[in-house]
Amino acid sequence: MPAVIERPGLSRPRAARIALLATAFVCAACGLVYELSLVTLGSYLLGDTAAQASITLSVMVFAMGIGALAAKPLRPYAAVAFVGVELALALLGGLSVLALYAAYAWLDIYTAALIFTAALLGVLVGAEIPLLMELLQQIRRQEPGSAVADLFAADYVGALLGGLAFPFLLLPIFGQIRGSLIVGVVNAVAGLTLVFLLFRTELSRRSRWLFGSLTGVVAVILVGSYLYADRFEATAQQALFAHPIVRHEQTKYQNIVLTESISPFGTPDIRLFLNGDLQFSSVDEYRYHEALVHPALAGARRTVLVLGGGDGLALREILRYPDVERVTLVELDPEMIRLARTEPRLLALNRHAFDDPRVRVINADAFAWLRTDTGVFDAVLVDLPDPDQTSIAKLYTKEFYAMAGRVLAPGGTMVIQSGSPFFAPRSFWCIETTVRAAELRTLPYHVDVPSFGDWGFVLATRDTEPRLRLDPAAALRSLDPPSLAAAAVFPPDRRNSGAPVSTLMHPVIVDLELREWR
């Protein structure tokens, strides 16, 4: 017969075990949310999702092993140690995103701070299971294998809850900073409730007073941080941008920032940033969008497909042609479209392009959408963010360009924004080489966009030779036939010297992009 230890307030060991396993469930969910928060923050700030996930998860898992070993001498004081661990986890985990954001915005020590934070969190999370195991055995002695099975089942199911709650509940509703603070509070409540209900007799009066005081301090810090979160985020974000922020949106997919200042020419300078990357400056965006749109629309253009371009500026240029009958724009983030439809500064720039009846907007992943039956188009414009994140890499692969090429009508033209051939020549020529590998004929060209520098594009066709030309009726500010012809000439030190092909299974474009723009 197994030995049973009854605790005050819970006369039945079965109920006590359920309460303890429920605590393990909640603690596991909180622990996984902390991990995902660090990975997500790193991908937002630095862009390299794979590297951020690898650093965070490997450091945390290693530290969890250290924490499990460190908990062995604490087993005789399991209740006291567990309360201490949960309070520390609540404080560190709850403040982790806020502290790392500060390290990035003001101290420029993000990676070192990430490793330190992930290690501390890992040690604390690793100590939870041995301490909970000891408490479980105090309630009712079990065979080790059975006790481990029960505890790990609760732990793994709790991790499932945390993994689903983070992207579908915490992140979209509360955001990164407040979501972590809420989880910190839940973490503390779960641990303290278990110990003070079931194991309070193991705590001396002094310990109860001490932990009660510490709980109050942790609660004040977390609640105060929650209330201060918006002001902190606005201050930290402003530290990252040279110009005043006038609009900020954290969406399910990206961080959108709009800034406004006065340019050296005395005109307003509106700038759009996605995940910290500049998308345009109103001072010279026309140079980029004229070069992107008009060479591709010099031929057939009755039906046009735009992949990306959620700000509506490329759309504005397309709609200048009255013979364009239908434009389909595929944009992943519906919040970007909403902003382009409602934000006065963007509306002034895109000239209410989304209100044109010829425009059809589809909120979908461009890669997934191209795999469906999409029809054919006379022109395809690929106006996507730079491939400095793993999530975007698939949109710069041989497979993606092959699918885009298949929706081109006979004689149709595609154009791809391809980055800077001056600052990132390997990345630029990797894109051109990848488009050619998709059995398309290519013609690279580049123009000067002062906000970006030297910026390049790849014109591509499927069944004819691509030609750089303009519609004679197009009255453009930055391009004419002679300047466009010159755009196809590259200096010797910026020509293709054997760039690799980027594929789904080997997305070399991300590594090239990160190395060249570092």
C-alpha positions in Angstrom: 0.0 0.0 0.0 1.5 3.4 -1.0 2.2 5.9 1.7 -0.2 8.8 1.7 0.5 12.3 3.0 -2.5 14.4 3.5 -2.3 18.2 3.4 -4.4 20.8 5.2 -7.4 21.8 3.1 -7.2 18.8 0.8 -8.1 15.6 2.6 -7.9 13.5 -0.5 -4.5 12.7 -2.1 -6.2 12.3 -5.5 -7.3 15.9 -5.5 -3.9 17.0 -4.3 -2.2 15.1 -7.2 -4.6 16.7 -9.7 -3.8 20.1 -8.3 -0.1 19.5 -8.6 -0.3 18.1 -12.2 -2.5 21.1 -13.1 0.3 23.4 -11.8 2.8 21.4 -13.9 0.5 21.9 -16.9 0.4 25.7 -16.4 4.1 26.1 -15.7 5.0 24.2 -18.9 2.7 26.5 -20.9 4.3 29.5 -19.4 7.8 28.1 -20.1 7.1 27.6 -23.7 5.6 31.0 -24.1 8.9 32.5 -22.7 10.8 30.6 -25.4 8.5 31.6 -28.2 8.6 35.2 -27.1 12.4 35.3 -27.3 12.4 33.7 -30.7 9.7 36.0 -32.1 11.4 39.1 -30.7 14.7 38.2 -32.3 13.1 37.5 -35.7 11.3 40.9 -35.5 14.4 42.8 -34.6 17.2 41.0 -36.4 15.3 39.2 -39.2 17.1 35.8 -39.1 14.4 33.6 -37.7 16.4 30.3 -38.0 19.4 31.7 -36.2 17.3 33.3 -33.4 15.4 30.0 -32.9 18.6 28.0 -32.8 20.3 30.3 -30.3 17.3 30.6 -28.0 16.3 26.9 -28.0 19.8 25.4 -27.8 20.8 27.7 -24.9 17.5 27.1 -23.0 17.6 23.3 -23.4 21.2 23.2 -22.3 20.4 25.4 -19.3 17.4 23.3 -18.4 19.8 20.4 -17.9 21.9 22.5 -15.6 18.8 23.6 -13.7 17.7 20.0 -13.2 21.1 19.1 -11.7 21.1 22.3 -9.6 17.7 21.3 -8.1 19.0 18.0 -6.7 20.4 19.5 -3.4 17.1 21.5 -3.0 14.9 18.4 -2.9 14.7 18.4 1.0 13.3 21.9 0.7 11.2 21.3 -2.4 8.2 23.5 -1.4 10.4 26.5 -0.5 12.6 26.1 -3.5 9.6 25.8 -5.8 8.1 29.0 -4.6 11.4 30.8 -5.1 11.8 29.3 -8.6 8.3 30.4 -9.7 8.7 33.9 -8.4 12.0 34.3 -10.2 10.5 32.8 -13.4 7.6 35.1 -13.2 9.8 38.2 -12.8 12.5 37.2 -15.3 10.1 35.7 -17.9 7.6 38.5 -17.6 10.2 41.2 -18.1 12.3 39.3 -20.6 10.9 40.9 -23.8 10.9 44.4 -22.2 14.5 44.0 -21.1 15.7 42.6 -24.4 14.0 45.3 -26.4 15.7 47.9 -24.2 19.1 46.1 -24.8 18.5 46.4 -28.5 17.2 50.0 -28.6 19.7 51.7 -26.3 22.6 49.4 -25.4 23.3 47.5 -28.7 24.0 44.3 -26.8 21.0 42.3 -27.9 22.6 38.9 -28.7 24.6 38.8 -25.5 21.5 39.8 -23.5 19.5 37.1 -25.3 22.0 34.4 -24.4 22.1 35.5 -20.8 18.3 35.7 -20.5 17.7 32.4 -22.3 20.3 30.7 -20.0 18.7 32.0 -16.8 15.2 31.1 -17.9 16.4 27.6 -18.9 18.0 27.0 -15.5 14.8 28.0 -13.7 12.5 26.0 -16.0 14.8 23.0 -15.7 14.6 23.1 -11.9 10.8 22.9 -12.0 10.4 19.2 -12.9 12.7 17.8 -10.2 11.0 19.9 -7.5 7.5 19.0 -8.7 8.5 15.4 -8.8 9.6 15.6 -5.2 6.3 17.3 -4.2 4.3 14.7 -6.1 6.0 11.9 -4.3 5.3 13.6 -1.0 1.6 13.5 -1.7 1.6 9.8 -2.7 4.5 7.5 -3.2 4.5 6.0 -6.7 6.9 3.9 -8.7 9.3 6.3 -10.4 8.3 5.3 -13.9 4.6 6.0 -13.2 5.3 9.3 -11.5 7.5 10.5 -14.4 4.8 9.5 -16.9 2.2 11.5 -15.0 4.3 14.6 -14.6 5.7 14.6 -18.1 2.2 14.1 -19.6 1.0 17.2 -17.8 4.2 19.0 -18.9 3.9 18.1 -22.6 0.2 18.9 -22.8 0.8 22.2 -21.1 3.5 23.0 -23.6 0.9 22.4 -26.4 -1.4 25.0 -24.8 1.4 27.5 -24.5 2.5 26.9 -28.1 -1.0 27.5 -29.4 -1.9 30.4 -27.0 1.2 32.5 -28.0 0.5 33.1 -31.7 -3.3 32.9 -31.7 -4.1 34.7 -28.4 -1.3 36.5 -26.6 0.6 38.0 -29.6 -2.4 39.4 -31.6 -4.4 40.6 -28.6 -1.8 41.8 -26.1 1.4 42.1 -28.1 4.9 40.9 -27.2 5.6 43.0 -24.0 2.2 42.7 -22.4 1.7 39.1 -23.4 4.9 38.1 -21.5 3.9 40.1 -18.5 0.5 38.4 -18.3 2.2 35.0 -18.5 4.6 36.0 -15.7 1.6 36.8 -13.5 -0.1 33.4 -14.4 3.2 31.6 -13.6 3.5 33.2 -10.2 -0.1 32.6 -9.3 0.1 28.9 -10.3 3.2 28.2 -8.2 2.2 30.1 -5.1 -1.3 28.7 -5.1 0.0 25.1 -5.1 2.5 25.6 -2.3 0.4 27.8 -0.1 -2.6 25.4 -0.4 -0.9 22.1 -0.2 2.5 22.6 1.4 2.1 25.6 3.6 3.0 23.6 6.7 6.5 23.1 5.3 7.0 26.9 5.2 8.0 28.5 8.4 6.3 31.7 9.5 9.3 33.7 8.5 9.3 32.0 5.0 5.6 32.7 4.5 6.2 36.3 5.4 9.2 36.6 3.2 7.5 35.0 0.2 4.4 37.0 0.8 6.5 40.2 0.6 8.4 39.0 -2.5 5.1 38.2 -4.1 3.9 41.7 -3.5 7.1 43.2 -5.0 6.9 40.9 -8.1 3.2 41.8 -8.5 3.9 45.6 -8.3 6.8 45.3 -10.8 4.7 43.2 -13.3 1.6 45.3 -13.0 3.5 48.5 -13.2 5.4 47.3 -16.3 2.0 46.3 -17.9 0.6 49.8 -17.3 3.9 51.5 -18.6 4.2 49.1 -21.6 2.8 51.5 -24.2 4.9 54.4 -23.1 8.0 52.2 -23.0 7.4 50.7 -26.4 6.9 54.1 -28.0 10.1 55.5 -26.4 12.1 52.4 -27.3 10.8 52.5 -30.9 11.6 56.2 -31.3 15.2 55.5 -30.3 15.5 53.2 -33.3 14.3 55.7 -35.8 15.9 59.0 -36.8 12.5 60.6 -37.6 9.4 61.0 -35.4 7.0 58.1 -35.4 3.5 59.0 -36.4 1.9 55.6 -36.7 2.8 52.2 -35.3 1.0 48.9 -35.9 2.0 45.5 -34.6 0.2 43.0 -36.7 0.1 39.2 -36.8 2.8 39.2 -39.4 5.0 42.3 -39.0 5.8 45.5 -37.2 4.6 48.5 -39.2 6.1 52.0 -38.5 5.3 55.2 -40.3 7.6 58.3 -39.7 7.3 61.9 -40.8 9.8 64.7 -41.0 10.8 67.6 -43.2 13.2 66.7 -46.0 16.2 68.9 -46.9 14.0 70.2 -49.8 11.4 71.5 -47.4 8.8 68.9 -48.3 7.3 66.3 -46.0 9.3 63.0 -45.8 7.0 60.1 -45.1 8.8 56.8 -44.5 7.3 53.3 -44.2 9.2 50.6 -42.3 8.3 46.9 -42.1 10.1 45.1 -39.3 12.6 47.9 -39.2 13.4 47.8 -43.0 12.8 51.0 -45.0 10.1 50.4 -47.7 10.0 53.9 -49.1 10.6 57.6 -48.6 7.9 59.9 -50.0 10.7 62.2 -51.3 12.0 59.7 -53.9 9.6 56.7 -53.9 8.5 57.6 -57.4 11.9 56.7 -58.7 11.6 53.2 -57.3 8.0 52.6 -58.4 8.4 54.1 -61.9 11.4 51.8 -62.5 9.4 48.8 -61.1 6.2 49.3 -63.0 6.6 51.0 -66.3 9.1 48.8 -68.1 7.0 45.8 -67.3 3.8 47.5 -68.5 5.3 48.8 -71.8 3.7 45.8 -73.6 0.5 43.9 -73.0 -1.1 45.0 -69.7 -4.8 44.3 -69.8 -4.5 42.1 -66.7 -1.9 42.7 -64.1 -0.9 40.7 -61.0 1.0 42.4 -58.1 2.6 40.2 -55.4 3.2 42.3 -52.4 2.9 46.1 -52.8 0.4 46.5 -49.9 1.2 50.3 -49.6 -0.6 50.9 -52.9 2.2 52.9 -54.5 2.9 50.4 -57.3 -0.8 50.2 -57.8 -1.0 53.9 -58.3 1.5 53.7 -61.2 -0.4 50.7 -62.8 -3.7 52.5 -62.7 -2.2 55.4 -64.8 -2.9 53.3 -67.8 -6.6 53.4 -68.8 -6.3 50.2 -70.9 -5.5 48.2 -67.7 -8.8 46.3 -67.1 -8.0 44.3 -64.0 -5.4 44.4 -61.3 -5.1 41.5 -58.7 -3.0 42.4 -55.7 -1.9 39.6 -53.3 -0.8 40.9 -49.9 -0.3 38.7 -46.9 -1.1 41.3 -44.2 -4.7 42.6 -44.2 -3.6 45.3 -41.7 -1.2 46.7 -44.3 -4.1 47.0 -46.7 -6.3 48.6 -44.1 -3.6 51.1 -43.3 -3.1 52.0 -47.0 -6.9 52.5 -47.4 -7.3 54.7 -44.3 -4.1 56.4 -43.2 -4.2 60.0 -44.7 -0.5 60.1 -45.4 -0.6 56.9 -47.4 -3.8 57.8 -49.1 -2.2 61.1 -50.4 0.7 59.0 -51.8 -1.2 56.1 -53.3 -4.0 58.5 -54.5 -6.7 56.2 -53.2 -5.6 53.4 -55.5 -7.5 50.7 -53.6 -10.8 52.5 -54.3 -10.4 51.9 -58.1 -13.0 49.3 -59.2 -10.4 47.6 -61.4 -8.5 46.5 -58.2 -9.1 43.2 -56.5 -7.3 42.5 -53.2 -6.5 39.0 -52.0 -5.1 38.6 -48.5 -3.0 35.5 -48.8 0.5 34.1 -48.8 1.8 34.7 -52.4 3.6 31.3 -52.5 0.4 29.4 -51.4 -1.8 31.5 -53.6 0.3 30.8 -56.8 -0.2 27.1 -56.1 -4.0 27.5 -56.7 -5.7 28.0 -60.0 -5.0 31.7 -60.4 -5.5 32.3 -64.2 -3.1 34.1 -66.4 -1.9 37.7 -66.5 -0.2 40.0 -69.0 2.2 41.4 -66.4 3.3 40.2 -63.0 5.0 42.6 -60.5 6.8 41.0 -57.6 7.2 43.8 -55.0 8.1 42.0 -51.8 10.2 42.9 -48.8 13.9 42.0 -48.9 14.7 38.3 -48.1 16.4 38.9 -44.7 14.0 36.5 -42.9 13.5 32.8 -43.3 9.8 33.3 -43.6 10.3 35.4 -46.7 13.1 33.3 -48.3 10.6 31.0 -50.1 9.4 34.0 -52.1 12.9 34.3 -53.6 13.3 30.7 -54.7 13.5 28.9 -58.0 10.2 27.2 -57.2 8.4 30.5 -56.5 9.6 32.1 -59.8 8.6 29.0 -61.7 5.1 29.3 -60.4 5.0 33.0 -61.1 6.2 32.3 -64.6 3.4 29.9 -65.2 0.7 32.6 -64.7 2.3 34.8 -67.4 0.2 35.0 -70.5 2.0 34.4 -73.9 4.2 37.4 -74.5 3.7 38.6 -70.9 6.4 40.3 -68.7 7.4 39.8 -65.0 9.5 42.2 -62.9 11.1 41.5 -59.6 12.5 44.0 -57.1 15.9 42.6 -56.4 17.8 44.7 -53.9 20.9 46.7 -54.4 23.6 45.6 -56.9 26.0 48.0 -55.2 25.6 47.2 -51.5 24.5 43.6 -51.9 25.8 42.4 -55.3 25.8 38.7 -54.4 22.2 38.9 -53.3 21.1 40.8 -56.4 22.7 38.4 -58.8 21.5 35.4 -56.8 18.0 36.6 -57.5 18.7 37.1 -61.2 20.4 33.6 -61.4 17.4 32.0 -59.6 14.9 33.6 -62.0 16.9 32.2 -64.9 17.0 28.8 -63.3 13.2 28.8 -63.3 13.5 28.8 -67.1 12.7 32.4 -67.6 14.7 34.9 -69.7 16.1 37.8 -67.7 17.2 41.3 -68.2 18.6 43.0 -65.0 18.7 46.8 -64.6 19.2 49.3 -61.9 18.4 52.9 -61.0 19.3 55.4 -58.4 16.9 55.8 -55.5 18.6 58.2 -53.0 16.9 56.7 -49.9 18.0 53.2 -50.9 21.1 53.9 -53.0 21.7 52.0 -56.2 18.6 49.7 -56.6 18.1 46.8 -59.0 15.3 44.9 -60.7 15.0 41.8 -62.9 12.8 41.9 -66.0 11.7 38.4 -67.0 9.8 36.8 -69.8 8.9 33.2 -70.7 8.7 33.0 -74.5 10.2 36.2 -75.8 13.4 38.1 -75.2 12.9 40.8 -72.5 13.3 44.4 -73.7 13.7 47.5 -71.6 11.2 50.0 -73.1 8.6 52.5 -72.1 5.2 53.4 -73.4 5.6 56.6 -75.3 2.5 58.0 -73.6 4.0 57.5 -70.1 5.1 60.9 -68.8 7.6 59.9 -66.1 9.6 62.0 -63.7 12.7 59.8 -63.4 12.9 57.7 -66.6 13.0 58.2 -70.3 14.3 55.9 -73.1 18.0 56.9 -72.9 18.2 56.7 -69.1 16.3 53.3 -69.1 18.7 51.9 -71.7 21.7 53.0 -69.5 20.0 51.3 -66.6 20.9 47.9 -68.1 24.7 48.6 -67.9 26.6 47.4 -64.9 30.1 48.4 -64.0 32.7 45.6 -64.1 32.9 45.3 -60.3 29.2 44.8 -60.0 28.5 42.2 -62.7 27.5 38.6 -62.1 30.5 36.5 -61.0 28.7 33.2 -60.5 25.9 33.7 -58.0 24.2 30.6 -56.6 20.6 29.5 -57.1 18.2 29.8 -54.1 15.7 27.0 -53.6 13.2 25.9 -51.0 15.6 23.3 -49.6 18.6 25.5 -49.8 17.6 29.2 -49.4 21.0 30.7 -49.8 19.5 34.2 -50.4 18.9 34.7 -46.7 22.6 34.1 -45.8 23.8 36.3 -48.6 21.4 39.1 -47.7 22.3 39.0 -44.0 26.1 39.0 -44.7 26.0 41.8 -47.2 23.7 44.1 -45.3 25.3 43.5 -41.9 
